[in-house]
C-alpha cells in the first residue's frame, strides 16, 4: 500500500500517488486504498492543530519582535504554515466525496 502513497514533507502526511485510473484497480485494491487513506485523512485535523499551535507561538513572538527583518521572517513563516493548513483542508475535503461514494 505504501507504493500508492508518497510522504509529502511540506504537508507532513502521505498523499495518494495512484498510477492507474480508479476503475483499473480491483474492488479489493480500492477498498485497501480507501482504508489506508481514511487512516491518513483521520490524522489531518490533528496535523492542522499542531500547525495552528506553531502559528500561535510565532504570532506571540511577532507581537514582541522589534527587529524588522525578524518580523518579516516570522510573518513569512506564519504565511507558509497557513498555506499548509489550507492545503491540508483541501485534501481532507476533496477526498471526502470519493470516500463517501465508495461506501455507498
N, C-alpha and C positions, 0 to 999 in steps of 0.2 A: 504494500500500500504506500510505503514511503516514496517509491519512484513516481507516484502520481501526485505527489505534493512536494513543493520546494519551500525551504525556510527563507522567509523574507526578513533580512536583518533589520530593515527600517521599521517594519510593522511589528516585529517580534513574534510572529506566528508563521505557521506553514500555510501556504495557499495552494489551491488546485493548479496542477500543471498537466492537464489532460491532453494526450496526444491524438486521441480519436474523437469523433463525434459521439455524443452521449448514447445514441442508439446503437453504436458499434460495440458497446460494452454489453456483456451478458447481464441478465437481471441480477444474478449473484454479485457480479462485479459492481454494478450500480449500487446495490444495497451496501456493499462493503465501503464504497467510496462515500456514500451518504452518511453512514455511521461514523466513519473517520472524520468527515467534515463536521458533523454535528458536535463531536467532541472538541474540535478546534474552535468551531463557532461559539460554543458554550463558554470558552475561555476569553472571548473578545471583550465582554463587559469588564472583566477583572483587569485585563490589559489596559483598557481605557481608564479605569480608576487609578492604576499605577501612574499613567502618564499625566492625568489630571493632578495628582499629588505632586508630581515633579513640577508641573506648571505653577502650582500654588507656591511651592518653595522658591522658584525662580522669581515669581511676581513679588514675593515678600522681600527677597534680596534686591530686586529692582527698585522697590519703594525707598530703600535706604542708600541706593548707589548714587554717589556724587560724580564718579568718573564717567564722562560722556561715552567714551569708547566702550567701557564695560557695560554701560546701559544699552548701547546699541547691540552688543553681543548677546546680552540677556534677552532683549526683545526678539532678536533673530532666532535664538534657541526656543523661545516660547512659541513663536510663529511656526517653526518646524514641528514642534510637538503637537500643536493644534492641527496642523496638516495631517500628521499621522493619525490623530484621533478621527478626523474626518474620513480618511481612507478606511480606517477600521470599521466605522459605522457603515460605509458603503458596502464593504464586504459582508458585514453582518446582515444588512437588509437585502441586498441584491440576491443573495443566495437563499434567503428565506423562502422566496417564491418557488424556487426549484425544489427545495426540500419539501414544501407543502404539497406540490404536485406529485412528487414521488410517493408520499404517504397516502395519497387518495387512490 
